[in-house]
Amino acid sequence: MLVINEVFDFNDIRADVVGLAYVEKLNTKLIGSDFEHFDLTLPTSDFHKIIMEWFTILRNTIKI
């Protein structure tokens, strides 16, 4: 949200599956997968939706 709301120009997030998620306002690049997947660029709004859905799944699956 910090990138979408223009607080930051970009943010990079390390992740095992994609290697690095380089988040910019319009696009997010998934770079350097440890599983040899191709690099991927998708709209940041779509990446945000995917992440929010993943948080929902985790919250509903893991009861603390």
PyMOL commands that place a pseudoatom at each C-alpha (Angstrom):
pseudoatom trace, name=CA, resn=MET, resi=1, chain=A, elem=C, hetatm=0, pos=[0.000, 0.000, 0.000]
pseudoatom trace, name=CA, resn=LEU, resi=2, chain=A, elem=C, hetatm=0, pos=[2.933, 2.357, 0.615]
pseudoatom trace, name=CA, resn=VAL, resi=3, chain=A, elem=C, hetatm=0, pos=[3.906, 2.152, -3.050]
pseudoatom trace, name=CA, resn=ILE, resi=4, chain=A, elem=C, hetatm=0, pos=[0.330, 2.354, -4.318]
pseudoatom trace, name=CA, resn=ASN, resi=5, chain=A, elem=C, hetatm=0, pos=[-0.248, 5.424, -2.105]
pseudoatom trace, name=CA, resn=GLU, resi=6, chain=A, elem=C, hetatm=0, pos=[3.051, 6.935, -3.342]
pseudoatom trace, name=CA, resn=VAL, resi=7, chain=A, elem=C, hetatm=0, pos=[4.725, 6.994, 0.079]
pseudoatom trace, name=CA, resn=PHE, resi=8, chain=A, elem=C, hetatm=0, pos=[7.576, 4.986, -1.524]
pseudoatom trace, name=CA, resn=ASP, resi=9, chain=A, elem=C, hetatm=0, pos=[8.596, 4.891, -5.186]
pseudoatom trace, name=CA, resn=PHE, resi=10, chain=A, elem=C, hetatm=0, pos=[9.266, 1.156, -4.890]
pseudoatom trace, name=CA, resn=ASN, resi=11, chain=A, elem=C, hetatm=0, pos=[9.664, -1.648, -2.375]
pseudoatom trace, name=CA, resn=ASP, resi=12, chain=A, elem=C, hetatm=0, pos=[11.427, -4.974, -2.700]
pseudoatom trace, name=CA, resn=ILE, resi=13, chain=A, elem=C, hetatm=0, pos=[10.275, -8.050, -0.857]
pseudoatom trace, name=CA, resn=ARG, resi=14, chain=A, elem=C, hetatm=0, pos=[12.320, -11.260, -0.567]
pseudoatom trace, name=CA, resn=ALA, resi=15, chain=A, elem=C, hetatm=0, pos=[10.348, -14.480, -0.983]
pseudoatom trace, name=CA, resn=ASP, resi=16, chain=A, elem=C, hetatm=0, pos=[11.427, -18.109, -1.359]
pseudoatom trace, name=CA, resn=VAL, resi=17, chain=A, elem=C, hetatm=0, pos=[9.127, -18.915, -4.252]
pseudoatom trace, name=CA, resn=VAL, resi=18, chain=A, elem=C, hetatm=0, pos=[9.742, -15.854, -6.434]
pseudoatom trace, name=CA, resn=GLY, resi=19, chain=A, elem=C, hetatm=0, pos=[13.125, -14.724, -5.147]
pseudoatom trace, name=CA, resn=LEU, resi=20, chain=A, elem=C, hetatm=0, pos=[12.290, -11.019, -5.142]
pseudoatom trace, name=CA, resn=ALA, resi=21, chain=A, elem=C, hetatm=0, pos=[9.093, -9.061, -5.637]
pseudoatom trace, name=CA, resn=TYR, resi=22, chain=A, elem=C, hetatm=0, pos=[10.100, -5.592, -6.868]
pseudoatom trace, name=CA, resn=VAL, resi=23, chain=A, elem=C, hetatm=0, pos=[6.984, -3.475, -6.313]
pseudoatom trace, name=CA, resn=GLU, resi=24, chain=A, elem=C, hetatm=0, pos=[6.490, -0.210, -8.201]
pseudoatom trace, name=CA, resn=LYS, resi=25, chain=A, elem=C, hetatm=0, pos=[3.334, 1.903, -8.439]
pseudoatom trace, name=CA, resn=LEU, resi=26, chain=A, elem=C, hetatm=0, pos=[2.111, 0.405, -11.729]
pseudoatom trace, name=CA, resn=ASN, resi=27, chain=A, elem=C, hetatm=0, pos=[3.902, -2.937, -12.011]
pseudoatom trace, name=CA, resn=THR, resi=28, chain=A, elem=C, hetatm=0, pos=[5.432, -5.598, -9.783]
pseudoatom trace, name=CA, resn=LYS, resi=29, chain=A, elem=C, hetatm=0, pos=[8.290, -7.736, -11.067]
pseudoatom trace, name=CA, resn=LEU, resi=30, chain=A, elem=C, hetatm=0, pos=[8.797, -11.242, -9.660]
pseudoatom trace, name=CA, resn=ILE, resi=31, chain=A, elem=C, hetatm=0, pos=[12.494, -11.903, -10.192]
pseudoatom trace, name=CA, resn=GLY, resi=32, chain=A, elem=C, hetatm=0, pos=[14.938, -14.735, -9.558]
pseudoatom trace, name=CA, resn=SER, resi=33, chain=A, elem=C, hetatm=0, pos=[12.815, -17.653, -8.463]
pseudoatom trace, name=CA, resn=ASP, resi=34, chain=A, elem=C, hetatm=0, pos=[14.616, -20.354, -6.515]
pseudoatom trace, name=CA, resn=PHE, resi=35, chain=A, elem=C, hetatm=0, pos=[12.504, -22.863, -8.463]
pseudoatom trace, name=CA, resn=GLU, resi=36, chain=A, elem=C, hetatm=0, pos=[13.729, -21.674, -11.894]
pseudoatom trace, name=CA, resn=HIS, resi=37, chain=A, elem=C, hetatm=0, pos=[10.389, -20.092, -12.854]
pseudoatom trace, name=CA, resn=PHE, resi=38, chain=A, elem=C, hetatm=0, pos=[10.485, -17.349, -15.464]
pseudoatom trace, name=CA, resn=ASP, resi=39, chain=A, elem=C, hetatm=0, pos=[10.596, -13.748, -14.274]
pseudoatom trace, name=CA, resn=LEU, resi=40, chain=A, elem=C, hetatm=0, pos=[7.122, -12.221, -14.367]
pseudoatom trace, name=CA, resn=THR, resi=41, chain=A, elem=C, hetatm=0, pos=[5.699, -8.705, -14.466]
pseudoatom trace, name=CA, resn=LEU, resi=42, chain=A, elem=C, hetatm=0, pos=[2.118, -8.055, -13.382]
pseudoatom trace, name=CA, resn=PRO, resi=43, chain=A, elem=C, hetatm=0, pos=[0.097, -4.982, -12.416]
pseudoatom trace, name=CA, resn=THR, resi=44, chain=A, elem=C, hetatm=0, pos=[0.757, -3.952, -8.816]
pseudoatom trace, name=CA, resn=SER, resi=45, chain=A, elem=C, hetatm=0, pos=[-2.995, -3.789, -8.214]
pseudoatom trace, name=CA, resn=ASP, resi=46, chain=A, elem=C, hetatm=0, pos=[-3.224, -7.499, -9.131]
pseudoatom trace, name=CA, resn=PHE, resi=47, chain=A, elem=C, hetatm=0, pos=[-0.226, -8.335, -6.930]
pseudoatom trace, name=CA, resn=HIS, resi=48, chain=A, elem=C, hetatm=0, pos=[-1.896, -6.506, -4.042]
pseudoatom trace, name=CA, resn=LYS, resi=49, chain=A, elem=C, hetatm=0, pos=[-5.104, -8.532, -4.518]
pseudoatom trace, name=CA, resn=ILE, resi=50, chain=A, elem=C, hetatm=0, pos=[-3.140, -11.792, -4.570]
pseudoatom trace, name=CA, resn=ILE, resi=51, chain=A, elem=C, hetatm=0, pos=[-1.279, -10.890, -1.364]
pseudoatom trace, name=CA, resn=MET, resi=52, chain=A, elem=C, hetatm=0, pos=[-4.484, -9.839, 0.414]
pseudoatom trace, name=CA, resn=GLU, resi=53, chain=A, elem=C, hetatm=0, pos=[-6.177, -13.134, -0.583]
pseudoatom trace, name=CA, resn=TRP, resi=54, chain=A, elem=C, hetatm=0, pos=[-3.147, -15.050, 0.699]
pseudoatom trace, name=CA, resn=PHE, resi=55, chain=A, elem=C, hetatm=0, pos=[-3.364, -13.222, 4.049]
pseudoatom trace, name=CA, resn=THR, resi=56, chain=A, elem=C, hetatm=0, pos=[-7.057, -14.152, 4.236]
pseudoatom trace, name=CA, resn=ILE, resi=57, chain=A, elem=C, hetatm=0, pos=[-6.250, -17.808, 3.594]
pseudoatom trace, name=CA, resn=LEU, resi=58, chain=A, elem=C, hetatm=0, pos=[-3.532, -17.784, 6.258]
pseudoatom trace, name=CA, resn=ARG, resi=59, chain=A, elem=C, hetatm=0, pos=[-5.747, -16.019, 8.785]
pseudoatom trace, name=CA, resn=ASN, resi=60, chain=A, elem=C, hetatm=0, pos=[-8.573, -18.511, 8.225]
pseudoatom trace, name=CA, resn=THR, resi=61, chain=A, elem=C, hetatm=0, pos=[-6.277, -21.533, 8.267]
pseudoatom trace, name=CA, resn=ILE, resi=62, chain=A, elem=C, hetatm=0, pos=[-3.958, -20.742, 11.148]
pseudoatom trace, name=CA, resn=LYS, resi=63, chain=A, elem=C, hetatm=0, pos=[-5.825, -20.144, 14.376]
pseudoatom trace, name=CA, resn=ILE, resi=64, chain=A, elem=C, hetatm=0, pos=[-3.666, -18.472, 16.995]
for i in range(1, 64): cmd.bond("trace and resi %d" % i, "trace and resi %d" % (i + 1))
show_as sticks, trace
zoom trace
